[in-house]
């Protein structure tokens, strides 16, 4: 397993725990601001995992396409990235 994947799995396990904690906070009717603070922390943690997966894609998938010399494969990988970014743009 790639080191970056192991790191992502560790982060995701931590996020699972955070989400369970938020569920318990809601069950116990904790203060809304405290719940929202924890939800923001979960979102930030997911953002870091997303960033690592994107870096891995660039380091391996796109780099492999460039090294392959296949213009078709390169266009496909860059098109995937453009589509991904389009989904995040309002």
C-alpha positions in Angstrom: 0.0 0.0 0.0 1.3 3.4 -0.9 2.2 5.6 2.1 -0.2 8.3 1.0 -3.0 5.7 0.9 -2.2 4.6 4.4 -2.3 8.2 5.6 -5.7 8.7 4.0 -7.1 5.6 5.6 -5.8 6.8 9.0 -7.4 10.2 8.4 -10.7 8.5 7.3 -10.7 6.4 10.5 -10.3 9.5 12.5 -13.1 11.2 10.6 -15.4 8.2 11.3 -14.8 8.8 15.0 -15.5 12.5 14.6 -18.8 11.8 12.8 -19.8 9.3 15.5 -19.0 12.0 18.1 -21.2 14.5 16.2 -24.1 12.0 16.2 -23.7 11.6 20.0 -23.7 15.4 20.4 -26.9 15.6 18.5 -28.5 12.8 20.5 -27.5 14.5 23.8 -28.9 17.8 22.4 -25.6 19.6 22.8 -25.3 23.3 22.0 -25.8 24.0 18.3 -22.6 26.0 17.9 -20.5 23.1 19.4 -22.1 20.7 16.9 -21.5 23.1 14.0 -17.9 23.5 15.1 -17.4 19.8 15.0 -19.1 19.5 11.6 -16.7 22.2 10.3 -13.8 20.1 11.6 -15.1 17.0 9.8 -15.4 19.0 6.6 -11.8 20.3 6.9 -10.5 16.8 7.6 -12.3 15.4 4.5 -10.9 18.3 2.5 -7.4 17.2 3.5 -8.1 13.6 2.4 -9.5 14.9 -0.9 -6.3 16.9 -1.4 -4.1 13.9 -0.8 -6.1 11.8 -3.3 -5.8 14.6 -5.8 -2.1 14.8 -5.3 -1.8 11.0 -5.7 -3.8 11.3 -8.9 -1.4 13.9 -10.2 1.7 12.1 -9.0 0.8 8.8 -10.5 -2.1 8.7 -12.9 -1.4 11.9 -14.8 2.4 11.4 -14.6 2.0 7.9 -16.0 -0.1 9.3 -18.9 2.5 11.9 -19.7 5.3 9.3 -19.6 3.3 6.9 -21.8 3.5 9.4 -24.7 -0.1 8.6 -25.6 -1.8 11.8 -26.5 -5.2 10.1 -26.1 -4.4 9.0 -22.6 -3.0 12.4 -21.6 -6.2 14.1 -22.9 -8.4 11.6 -21.0 -6.6 12.3 -17.7 -6.6 16.0 -18.1 -10.3 15.9 -19.2 -11.1 14.0 -16.0 -9.5 16.8 -14.0 -11.3 19.5 -15.8 -14.6 17.7 -15.3 -13.8 17.3 -11.6 -13.0 21.0 -11.2 -16.2 21.9 -13.1 -18.2 20.0 -10.6 -16.8 22.2 -7.8 -17.3 25.5 -9.5 -20.6 27.2 -8.9 
